[in-house]
Amino acid sequence: MAHVEQYAQEDDPLTSARETGRRAESSPISAAGGAALRFLAAAIGARSVVEVGTGCGTSGIWLLRGMRPDSVLTSVDIEPEYQELARAAYRRAGFAANRVRLIHGRGLDVLPRLTDCAYDLVFVDAEPAAYPTYLDEALRLLRVGGIVVFNNALEGAERADGPLSVPDPGTAGAREVGRLVRADSALIPLLLPIGEGLLAAIRDHSADS
């Protein structure tokens, strides 16, 4: 795992954003996780991406570096202080202000206001307990061939719960979204065991049938 993280090299803007995120306790995505986001965005030529969980800008920089030059990242976070730090991070990374639309609010309140089938990629880095609901919203927002990605997916890794114990809401939510993605024949799923785990799924063409 250490080798995987070392393979994803971060430059000064990313290093600065990561340190800011650590100081602010915003839990920035791992370097390998960020590199995977960039790869996925580039692979589909993403022009319009939604991110839930701006943090201090680390994941946003990775996404923007994979997106097309004329693209726009819409990033949602409940913490306005994080978004101001992220705005500065994007500027240090060389992105024009019109490349990012920052929306302050709870993801599940903001996403219903966004346009159906208008986005290439939806990245969710929020409370895993709500991941099943975020999946519903993401599938509404994604175009055919678009990708939904959930961070911290390994929180739902199957492990033996004691006879008198039940999984906490975060673990239960991560497990349930994994089950829903695997069970949906209109999705092509992939679990990437990097960082805290990325669960990705492509909205297949059969989703419209």
LINHU-V597723 format. One record per run of one state. SS is the DSSP state (~ for helix, > for strand, _ for the rest). FROM is the first residue (numbers start at 1). TO is the last residue. If there is no record, write none. Layout:
# LINHU-V597723
ss = (SS & SS)
from = (FROM & FROM)
to = (TO & TO)
This chain:
# LINHU-V597723
ss = (_ & ~ & _ & ~ & _ & ~ & _ & > & _ & ~ & _ & > & _ & ~ & _ & ~ & > & _ & ~ & _ & > & _ & ~ & > & _ & ~ & _ & ~ & _ & > & _ & > & _ & ~ & _)
from = (1 & 2 & 8 & 12 & 25 & 31 & 44 & 48 & 53 & 58 & 67 & 72 & 78 & 80 & 93 & 97 & 100 & 105 & 107 & 114 & 119 & 125 & 128 & 142 & 152 & 153 & 157 & 169 & 184 & 187 & 193 & 198 & 204 & 205 & 209)
to = (1 & 7 & 11 & 24 & 30 & 43 & 47 & 52 & 57 & 66 & 71 & 77 & 79 & 92 & 96 & 99 & 104 & 106 & 113 & 118 & 124 & 127 & 141 & 151 & 152 & 156 & 168 & 183 & 186 & 192 & 197 & 203 & 204 & 208 & 209)
